[in-house]
Amino acid sequence: MNKNTDEHKHPDYKKIYYSLLILLVISIWGPVFALNIDNRTMLVGTVLLTAFGVGLIKATMVVAWFMHLDIEVKVVRRLLAVCIAFLILLFAGVAPEVLCFDGENRDADPDPIYEYPKKDITKPAH
């Protein structure tokens, strides 16, 4: 007989499903209700909280229960943490260049309300 069994109790998947549905409704309707807020800082904060905060909670639930990382050995969690750290490092490395709006060949418009004068970049015919 094998005494080394990996049996574990399965979570209540219906409860998780309904929790994910409630969080989906919050992440959809949060920005809709935030449109009634006059303060721009509160508006942006509410939209970001409902978008990224609820998304982070949903991702954590999926990783913990559906991918069974809550019962995995510690090396898997550490590997996941290292991967996320490298992802953050990659973003930190490219963010200064990608998020920069000024430069020689940049077409990004940081302020869509103001119309910047367009440069004529047509080349003369030879």
C-alpha positions, 0 to 999 in steps of 0.5 A: 500500500502506498501511504504517500497520497496527495488527496485533498478536499476540493473547494466548493466550485459553485461558491467560487463561480458565484463569487467570480460573477459578483466580482465581474458585475462590480468590475463592469458597473463600477466605472459606470457608476463612477461617471456620476463623480465630479471630482476627477481624482475620485473618478480615476481612483474608482475606475482603477480600483474597480478595474485592477483591484477586482481583477487582482482579486479574481486572478488570485481566486483563479490561481489559488483554487482552479490552478490548485496553487493553494495546495502546491509545494512552496517551490511552485509559489516561489517560481511564480513569485520570481516570474512576476518579479521579472515581469515587473522588472521588464515593465520598469525597464521599458516603461520610461521609453514607451510612456514618453510622449515627446520625441522625434518620431512620436505620434502619441498625443498626451492631451487629446483636447489640444490640437497640436500643429501637424508637421508636413513630413511629405518627402519631395519627389525626385 
